[in-house]
Amino acid sequence: MTRLVRIAAFVSALALASLACSLGGSQSLLPDTPNPLVNQPFPAAEIENDEGGPVTISGQLNYTYPFFTAGVAQPVVILEDEGGFVTRDRNFLIPVESQVLGKITSDFYTSPFDYDINLPQVPSGTVHDVDQNGKTDPGIQVFAVAYWTNTFDDPYLERRDQGGGGWSSAYASTQVSDDRDNYLEVYGGKLLVYAGESGQGFPSGFGEDARLFTPDDPIVSVPQGWTLVDLDSDPFTFDRSREPKVDLLEPESLALDDFSSMGFTEAFDAMLKKFRTEYAFTEYKGIDWDAKATEFRPRFEQAEQAGDSAAYVLALRDFLWSIPDTHVGLDTPLLDEAFSQETAGGLGLALRQLDDGRVLVTFLTPGGPAEAAGVGLEAEVTELGGKPILQALEANVPWSSPFGNAESKRLQQLRYALRFPLGTQVSLKFANPNTPPKTVSLVATAEDASFSASSLYAGVTGLELPVEFKALDIGYGYVRLYSFFDNELLTAQLWDRMMQTLNDNGIPGLVIDLRNNGGGNGFLADQMAAYFFDEPLVLGNTGHYDDSIDDFYFDPGDENEFIPPREELRYFGKVALIVGPACASACEFFAYDMTLQDRAEIVGYYTTAGAGGSVEDFLMPEDISVRFTIGRAVDAEGKIHIEGKGVPPTIRVPFDQPSLEADLLEGQDVLLEAAIASLDKIQGAGLTPSGSPTLNASIDLFQAFDQGVPYLEQLSRDSYDPAELSQAGQTYAYTVPLDPPQDAIWLYPWCTASDSALEDNWKKIRLEFQLDGKSIPADTFAVTDADANGSCRLVFVQLEDWPAGEHVLQTRVTFTEALNDGTSDYPAGTHTFEYHVIVPPGD
């Protein structure tokens, strides 16, 4: 058996593209071949334990999968309507009325756990005629018992809980194939069937095609009521016990591979074989497993011959660190002592590298070795331990290895290059601002402040809720999305509450801060992103190694897609995401989702971690758990889109000295300010339009006003006190968002206290017009006079058919002499009215 791609229970908490893929793509898999039993009577099924049929069923679920309980708050065991499997409809939604909820009767978090279900006297499942006799019969209802998690809305499983539809392929009473040629076919386990009338036909075996509910099935008749069918016998066994036991089955592909009883060398060989076949990115990363065997196997052999567990653990660590994949790693307390010794001492400073390559001091431990030696904030460090600083950084192998991209690796090298065993003497060459370079010798002391300050998770306490939302004073929403690995029910409920608040209060924009989100459940991440979209959207797929074809297999029906929530929870305001290297795994899938259809701006100094696959754990000797990547995630076009790349910012904020000073030294959140600025930016701003709007001077101005056609100042975000206007030498700027595009009037009015004053003033006024950098002749504009508490002259034109982009319009007004409009004096000179009319791109 190979790896199941869909897990109905959605237990794959770290499956970035989610091992719990949706079963989309309705199709029929039933072969069109004749059944020789058509029109022949069916023999009665041989019944075991005929006690009238099941009334209550109970059983156990024994799990070894390490992520089984992760994030689960509302586990359920249900009677699952198998209508999807019977018809091979992978979009089939288990109807609410057919969902019979069971009880988990022991500790869910301790394997195995127990359950029981009281069967309804008459169930409400979908009815199917499966006897293949060509006649219309009352038919039967077919059920399995299955484990699920309920995350969204009410206690019953909705479409999102069901991953888009289908049938359970894991942790159910049935065994389901994941081989490409027999994909998602039930090949064993137990089914519960209900016949409303006696004599209904049901298969007693799989037939020659080894598939259930196909024309070659041998058929028997089943009694009225409930019957338990054991598919593992040939022919099937039909059990009518009142209280049968039905255990739920963990697939072999999800069971924890265990090499812990092997010797070090044998376990290495088994591990390497697993990597060779199942690791998702061998070719993509150019990994030579033969070369790694040559490099590392001798170390495992030596450790085994010497009986040296410490040497074995270090060999295993170094092998895993040699694979450039953020998801690869190990969990063992046997490394804790080595880690503590090698990182116990610090020099009392933290460093960051600017975009221009300089390495500056960003933190000093008060009273620490660096501060005592005269090192100051913003000092440039040029040498460490007698080596040029960049060379010293490059040589460092951080304890947080391995990495998916170079930016993440460099940030960790900056952190770990400053950690040493206690008492280590380290030379440091530095230059404080505006002072000559100086070399000092520092002794590593037991100080952790600098180590904590340089962490990607600095400031995170671990007590945070997965979703923490607030309204900013400027009117936008702000949410810290800390994890997709927390209580999934709580996470979804907090997300729903936030969306309702945003919509109820008309909040026009939202900043989503992902800087400290280490990932979690990829399916949950995708569906939380779906709240910002109005329709289903294919996101990509995940392939896994299939031993039946000796290659990675992507089933078209397993494509990941958005399942939007109910309409009142969908949000269509502007969105900006803040990301960084600590945004990994499912966090990156969420960020990628938000780049689709240009839904959000991505703001950051750096790209995300580049962890773009789903993972599996296995056991090695000394009770060491190893994790590696087994799911190859791709985008909707089948391209690897996150692994090793991450999600780059669409607005990359430079990490220069001003950013360093503002962010790390002054406590100013530069990235948040940049995100807010992106929300303030009008869509289409900065975009060069393909042309200019049409100028129409043939309109009746006052009729246009009566019809609601606005003039530019009415649409502008900016306004001025009338007493401030028309001063020589001034420019009056107006930002005019034109969303949606509409006709508008470009207008210059001049009003005076009397007709005579108007004529006198007008002789001293010269007008010049520009549109998108081109001069517009004054006679292009129409002129009309009007009485409005005095005498006014209006110069105007209507602007129509706006191309998308940012249009710049100027009205330059020159008073050739000083003038008076009857109430105020105006000096000679030129003033300008400048309009930035921004038209968003169309869909």
N, C-alpha and C positions, 0 to 999 in steps of 0.2 A: 504494500500500500504506500502511496505517496501522500503528500501534504494536502489536507483539505483547504480549499481556497475560501469557502464560506463557512462560518461558524454561527449557527443560528443564535447561540447564546450571547454573542458579542463579548466574549471573554477576553479577546485579544487586546488588553489595555495598552500595550505598547506597539500595536500593529499600525504603523504610520499611515500606510495606505489602507489599513484595516484588513486583518485576516477575515473579518466578518463582512465580506463584500456582499452587496446586494445581488439578488438573483434576478436580474432584469433580462429582458429579451424573450418575450413569449414565443414559444415554438412547439411544434408537435414532434415527438420522437417515436411515435408509434408506427411500426412497419405495416405496410399495406399488403398483408398476405392472408390467404384464406385460412379459416379455422375448420379442421375436419369434424369438429364436434357440433357445428351449427345444426340446429333443429333436432338434436338428439337429447334425450332426457339426461339430467345430471345425477350421478350417484350421490348419495348422502355422505357428507363428511363424517369420518370416524371421530367420535367425540370422546375426549378423555375427561374424567372427573365431572360428569354431568350433574351439576348441582343447580341447574337453572340459569347459569350464566353469571358473569362477574357483577358484583354490586359495589365492591370497594377494591381498589388496587393499591399496592404499596410497593416500595422498593428502596434501593439505595443508588447514589451516584458517587462513585469513587474517582476522584480527579487527582492527577499528578501535574497537570499543566500549571506552571508557576504563576501565570497571570489570571488564573481562573476567577479569583475573588476580587481582583484589583478594580477599584472604583464602583463595585456593586453595592447598591443600597436597597434595591427592591428585587431580589431574586424570586422567580416564580417557576413552578412546575405546572404545566397545563396539559389538558387533553387537546392535542393538536390536530386540527382537521387536515387530512392529507389530500384534499382536493387538488392542490397544486401538483403533487406528484402523480396522482392518478391521470391527470390530463397533460402532464408535463408543461404546465403553465408557470413559468418562473417569475411571473408578476402576480401570482395568486396571493391575495391577502386573506389571512385567516379571519373569517367573520367574527365579530365580537360575540354574536349570539351563539357561536359554536365553541367559544373558549370556556372550558370548564377549569376553574382554578383549583389547584391542589394546595395542600399544606406541607410546608417543610417542618418536620417534627423533631429535628435535632440541630445541633450547631452547624449552620451553613459554612462557617469558616474553618471547620475541621473536617477533613476528608476521612471516610465517606460520610455524607449526610443522608438522612432518611426523609421520605415523603410519603404522603398518601393522598388519594383522590376518591371522593365519593361520586360514582357515576350517576348521571341523570337517568331517570327511568326511560325517558325518550329524549335523545339528544337532538340538537338543532344544527347539525352539520350539513355539508353539501352532499347530495345524493348522486350516486353514480351506478350505472348499469355496466358491470364489468364481466358479464358472463360470456361475451363474444358470440352470442347466438343469433345476432342480427335482428332480434325482436326487442320491442320496448317493454321493459319489465320495471317493477317498482324500484328495484335496485337496493343498494346498501350505502351506509356511511362508513368511511374508513378513517381511523384515527391512529396516531402514535402518541406516546407520552414524551414530552420534551421539556428541557430546561430552557428558560429564557430570562432576560433581565428587562425590567420595565423602567424606562428612563423618562419617557415623555407623556405628559398629560395624565389621563385617568388610569385606574388599575388594570385595564385591559390593554392588549397590545395593539397599537396603531401602526400605520405604515412605517414610520421611522423606527419604532421598536423592532419591527420585522425586517428591517434592512431593505425595504422595497418590495418584499414578497418572496414567495417560494415555499420551501419546506426545510425542516431542520436536517442538517448533515453532520451534526455533532451533538453529543450529550443528549441523545434521544434514545428511545427504545429500539430504534432501527439502526442498521449499519449501512452507510452510504459510501459509494465509491468516489474517489477523486481522480482515478485514471482517465486520461483524455478520451479513450475510446468507449468508456462506460461511465462518463462523468455524471455524478449526482444520482446514479441509479441505486435503488435500495437492493442490497444483496443479502441481507440477513437481519436478525433481530426479531422483534415482535410487533404486531399490529393488533389493534382492537377494532372489530367490525361490529356494526349494528344493523340488523335486518328488521325492517318494520313488518315484514311478512315472512313466513317460513318458505323454504324452497328457493330462496334467491341464490344465484350462482356466485362463487368466489374461487379464485385460483387455488389449486392444491400443490402447485409447484411453479417453477420459473419457466418451464418449457425449454426448448432447444436453444432459443436465443438468450437464455439466462436473464431475461428481463420480465418484470412483473407488469400485469395489466396490458399484455400484448396478445395478438390473435392466436399464438400457439400455446397459450396457457392451458393446462389441464384444469377442468372445472368440476367443482363439487357443489352441492347445495348446503347452505348453512341454516340452522334453526332461527326462528324468530328471537329477537333480543340480542344481547351482547355475547360475543365469542372472542377469546384471545387466540391469535394465530401465531404460532412459532414458525418463523421462516427458515430456521437453521436445520430443520429436519427435512427429509425427502421420503415420502411426501410431507407437506406441512402438517403440523400437529394442531388440532383444534381443541381448545381447553375451555370448559364451561364451569370451572371452579368459581365459588362465590367471592373468594378473597385471594386472587392469584398475586404472586410476586413478580414485579417487572422492574428490573434494574435498568438504569440509563447508562449508556455506553460511551466511554471516552475513546475516540479513534486512535489507532496506533500512531498516526502521524502527529497527534498532539501529546501523546504520552512522552514523558521526559526520558530522552536517551541517557543511559547511565553507563559510563565507562569507569566508574569509581572503583570497581573490584579488580581492574586490570593493573598490571605493572606500569611503571611510568612510560616505558618505550612503547608497549602495546597500546596504551591509551593515546599516546601521541599519534601513532599510526592510524588509530580509529578516528581521532579528531581530524587529522589531515585528510583522510578519505571523505569525511563529512564536508569539510571545507571545499575540497575539489569538486564535489558534485552539487552541493546545495548552496554554497555562498553565491549571493545574487549578482555580484559585480566583478567577477574574475576578469573577463575580457575588458570591460569598461575601465578598470583600474590597471590593467596590464600586469596582473599578479602571476608570478611563476612559482607554482606550488612545488615543483621539483627542486628549484633553487632553495626554497625555504626548508624543504626536507634536508637538503645537504647542509644547510647552515645550522639548523636547530636540533635535528635528531641526535647528533653526537652528545649534546648537552643533556638530553633526557637519558641517554644510555649511561653516561658518566654518573648522573645523579642516582640512577637505579643501582648501578654497580657499587656505589659508595653508600647506598642507603641514606642519601642526603636529601631530605624533604625540602630544606630551604633552597638548595640548588635547583631542585625540580620546579619549585614555585617560581623562582626567578626566570628560569628558562621558559616556562609557560607564559609568564608576564611579557617577556621580551618578544616571544613569538607573536602574541596578540598585538603588542604595541607596533609591530612591524607592518600591520595591515592598516592602511590609511582610511579608516572608517570609524566615525564617531560612535557607532552602535556596538562596536566590538569591545569586549572587556571581560573582566572576571570579578568575582566576588569571593573574597576569602580573608578571614582575620589573620592568616599566616603572614600577610604582607604589612600588617599594621605596625609591627615593631620596626621594620625597615623604613617604612614611610616616616615614622616618628623620629627616628635617628637622623635620617637624611634631611629632614625639613625642620628640625627643632630650633635651629638658630636663624636669626634674621639680622640684617644690618640696620634696621630701623628706617627704611625708606621704601617707597614704591615708585615704579617707573611707568611711563607711557611713551610710545613712539609716535611722533607727529607724522603727518602725511609727507612732510619734506625729508623724513628719515632721521631727524634729530631725536635723541632719547632724553627726556627731561624728568626731573624729580617732581612727583605729584603729591607725595605724602611723606611726612616725617613723624616717626614715633617720638612724642615728647620725651626728652632726656635719653633717647636712644643713641647708639654708636654714631650714626651719620650726623645727627644734629650736634652731638658733642664735638665732632670733628670739624664743624663749620659748614657742613653741607646745607644749602638753603633751598627753599621751594623754587622750582623752575630752573634749578641748576642743570646744566647740560652735562650728562655723563658720557665720556668718550672711551674710557677703558674700565674693564672689570676683571679682576684676577690677572692682571698683566696682559690681557688680550683686548684688541679693539672691541668695543661694545657690541657691534653687530655680529662679529665673529663669536663672541662669548654667548650671545643669545642663540645663534644658529646651532651651536654645539649642545645646547641644553635639551634634554629629553624630559618633558614635564611628567609628573605623576598622573596628570589627567589625560595622558595619551590614551589612544591615538586620536587623530583629527581628520575631519572631512575636507577642510580647506585651510589655506595658508594663513588667513587672517585670524582664525580662531587659534591656530597653533602659535602664532607670534604673541598674541595677548597672554597666553599661558606661559610661554618662554620668558616673557618679561616678569612674570610673577615668580616662577620657580627658579630662575637664574639667581635670585637673591636669597635663596634658602640653602643653609649649610648645616653640617653637624655642629653642635655647640662647641665654641672655642676656636673654630676655624678662623685663621687670619686671612683677610681678603683685601687686596689693594684696590683702591677706587680713584680714578682720575676724573675730575669734574671741574666745571667753571661756573661759579655763581654769576647771575646777571651782571654784566659790565665789570667783571673782574677777571684777572688772568687765571689760566688753568692751575690746578693744584692736585697733587697725588697724596692720598692718606692711606694708612693701614687701619682697617676696621676689624673688630673681633665679633663674630656672630654670637649673639646673646639670645636668651629665651624671651623673645618678644613676638607676639602674634598680631599686634595691631596692624603692622604694615601688610602682613599676609592677608588679613581679613579685608583691609581697605582695597586690595587689588583683586578681590574675588569678583567674578561675574555676577554673583548673587549678593554682593555687598548691600546691606540694609534689609535683606529678607530675613524674617525671624522664623518662618515655618509655621506661624500661627495664623497666617492670612487665609481668608476664604478664597475659594478658587476664582470667584468673580467679585470684585469690589468696585462699585460704581458711585460716582458723585457728579453733581452739576457744577461746572466751573462758573466763576463770577461773570465771565464774558458771554455766557449763554450757551456754551457747548457742553456736551456730555463727555465724561472721561471715565474709562474703565481699565483697571488693571486685571488682565486675564492671566492668572498665575499658573494654571495647570489644566490639562485635560486628563489628569491621572487621579483626581480627587473623586469624592463621592459624585457619581454621574447624575443621580437624581437631583441632588442639591445644585450642582452646576447648571443643569438645564432649567431648574426652577428660578435660580437667580438671573439667568440669561433672559428667561421669559419676563420676569419682573422688570428688568432693565428696559427691554424693548417696549413693554407697555408704557413705562414711564416716559420714554423718549417720544412716543407717538401721542400720548395723552397731553403732553406739555408742549408739543410742537417744537422740540429741540432740533435745530437745523443741522447740527453736525456732531460727530462723535470721534473722539480719539481713543483708539484701542492700544494699550501699552502691553506689548508682548516681550519686553526686555528680559524678564525672568521666568519665562515659561519653558520648562524643559520637555514638554510633550505629553504623551499619554495615548489616549484612545483616538485613533485616526478617524474612525467613523463618526465619533462625537464631534471632533473638530470640523469635519466637513459639514455636518448638519447644523452646527452653530453658525458657520459661514452662510448657510442657505437662507438665514433670516434677512439677508441683505439683497436677495434676489427674488424675482417674481415668478420664476418658472423653473422646472427641472433643467439641469444642465449637466452634461457628461463631464466628469473631472479627469478621468484616467482609468488606469487598471493596475493590477499587481499580478505578476507572474511568479510561479514557484516551480521548483524542479519536479519533473514528472519522470519517474524511472521507466514508464512504459514507452517514452519517446527519447529518453536520455537527453532531455533539454528542458528549458523553462517554457511553461505553457501559460498562455493568457486566454482564458475563456471569454468570448465576446459577451456572454450573458452576465459576466461578473464585473462589468464596468461600474466604477463608482460614480454616483451622481447625486446632485442636490435633491433633497425632498423638502420643499419649502413648508414652513409651518402655516397655521391658519392666518388669514389675511391680516387680521388686526395686530399680529406680532411681527409683520414684515416692516423693515425700516428702510426708507429711501432717501434719508438725508445724506450729506457729505460724510465721508469716512477717511480717516488717516490712521495708519498703523505705525507704531514705533517698534523697531526690531533691533536685534543685536546678536552676537554669537551665542548667547545663552538661549536664544529661541531655537529649539531643536525639534526634529522629529515631527510629531503631530502639530506642533506650533508652526512649523514651516509649511505644512500642508494647508493649515488655516490661512497663513499669509499668502501662499500661492493662490488659493481659491479667491482671495480678495483682489488679486490682480486681474482676474478674468473680467472681460468687458470693461476694463479700466475702472472697476468699482471703487477702488481706494488708492490713495497714495501710500507708498511705503517709505518711511522716513528712518534714517539711521546713519551712524558713522561707518558701519560695517555691514556685510551681508550676514545672513543667518548661518547656522552651523553646518549645513550641508549633509544632514542625516536623512536620507530619502529612501528608506526601505522598511520592511517589517522584520521582526526579530524572533529568535527562538533561543531557549536556554538548554544546556545539557550538563551532565555531571562528569567531573574528572576526579582522579585519585586525590586523597586528602580532603574530600568533601568540598571541592571547589566547583562553583557554578560558573560556567562560561556562557557568554551571550555572543551571538553573531547574527548577521543579516541574511535572511532566507527569502525575503519578498522583494522582487525587483519592481519598484513603482515607476510608472510612466505616465505621461500626460495623455490627453485625448487623442493626440496624433501618434502615440506609441513611442515617444522619445523620453529618455531618462531626463528628468527635469529638476530634481532637487539634489540627489546624491552627489556629493563632492562639489556642488555648485552653490547650494543654498538659494535663498530668495534675495536678490540684490535690492537695495533701496532705489526707488524711482526718484527720490529726493535724497541724494547723498550729501549729508552735511559734512563739510571739511573738518577733520580733526587737526586744526592748526593751533597756534599759540593762543589766539583770542578764545577759541572754543575751550581749550584746556583751562585757561584762567577763569572763564565764566562758569564752566561746568564743575570741575574738580576742586577749584580753589575758592570760588565765591558761592558755591551752592546753587547756581542758576541752572535750571533744566533746559539746556540748549535744544535738545531734541524735542521736548514738549513744545517749546516756543516755535520750532520749525513746523511741527505738526499742526499747531493752531494756525500758523501763517498759511499753510496749505489749504486749510478749511476756509480761511478768509479769501483766498485767491478764487477769482471767478473763473469758471470753466470756459476755456477759450482765450483767457488772458495770455498774451505773449505769442499767440498763434498768428502767423501772417496770413491774412485773408487772401483768397484767390482773386478777388476783385472788390470793387466798391459798390455800395448800394445805388439804386436808381434815384435820380433827383427829379422830382415832379413839382413844378411851380404853377401848374394849371389848376390847382385845387382852390376851393373857396375856404379860406382860413377859418372863418367863424363857423361854417358848417362842419368842418373837420373837428373843431373843438366841441361842437354840440354832439358829434358822433363818438366822442371819447378818445380821439387821437391825441396822445400826449406830446408835449414838447420836451426836449432833452433834459432840461433842468428838473422836470417833474419826475423823471425816471432815475435821477442821479442819487447816489449815496451821499453826496456832498451838498451843502447849502451854505450860503453866505448872507450876512446881514446886508440889506440893501444899501445901508450907509457906507459899507466897505467897498462897494463895487465902483468900477469906472475910474479907478485911480491910476494915473500914468505910471508905467514901469512895472505894474503888477500882472501876474498870471493867475487866473482863476481856473483851477483844475476840477473837473467833474468825472467821476467814474460812473458809467452807465451800464449796468448789467441788462442785457436784452434777452431775457430767458422767460418765455419763449420769444423768438424774433417777432417783431411787429413794426408797423409803420410808426414813424415819429417825425416831429417837426423840428427842423433846425431854424432857430428864430433869433433875430437880434431886434430888440425894441429900444426906442428912445422916446421918452416922454418929457414934456415941459408943462409949465403952468398955463401957457397960452399958445394960440396959433402962431402969433408973431415970434414968440420965443423959439418955437419949434423950427420955423424957417431960418431964423438967425443961427441957431445951433447946427442945423443940418449942413449949412454951408461950411462949417468948420470940422465936420466929421468925415473921415475916409475909412472905408471898410475893405478888408482883404480876407479872402476865405481860402482855406486849404482842406483837402480831403485825402487822407492816406498819402500825404507827401506831395500831392499835386495841387497846383493853384486852380481855383474855380472862379471863372469870371463873375463879376458882381451882377452882370445882367442875367445870369442864370437864375437869380433869386427874384421872386415877386415882391412888390412893395404895396402896402395899403396903409391908410390912415384910419385912426379910430379915436373916439372920445372916451377917456377913462379917467375921470377926475382931472381932466386936463386934455392936452393934445398929444397923441402918440403916433409915431411912424414905426411900422412893423416890416422888417425885411425877413423873408421866410422862404423855405422850400420844404417839401415833404420828402422824406427818405424812405425808400421802399426796397424790398427784395434784398435783404442783407446777407451776404456770404458770411460763413462762419469765420471767426477770428476777432482780433482786436483792431478796431478802426480808430484812427485819430483824426478828429475834426478840430479846426482852429478858426476862430473869428478874431482877427486882429483889428482893433479899433484905435485909430489915431485921431486925437484932437489936435488939429493944426494950430489952434490958438486956445488960450484959456477960455472957458465958457461957463455960463450959468444957466441952469434949467428953470430958473425962477425961484428955486429954493436953496440951491447949493452951488458952490464954485468948484470947478474941476480944472486941474492944471493941464497945460499942453503936454503932449507925449502919447505914448502907445501903451495900451494894455491889451491882454489876450485872454480869451475864453477858450479853454482847451478841453475837449470832450473825448474821453476814452470809452468808446462804445464797444462792449464785449459781447459777442454772439457765440453761444456754445456750439460745438460740432453737433451735427445731427446723428441719429442712431445709425 
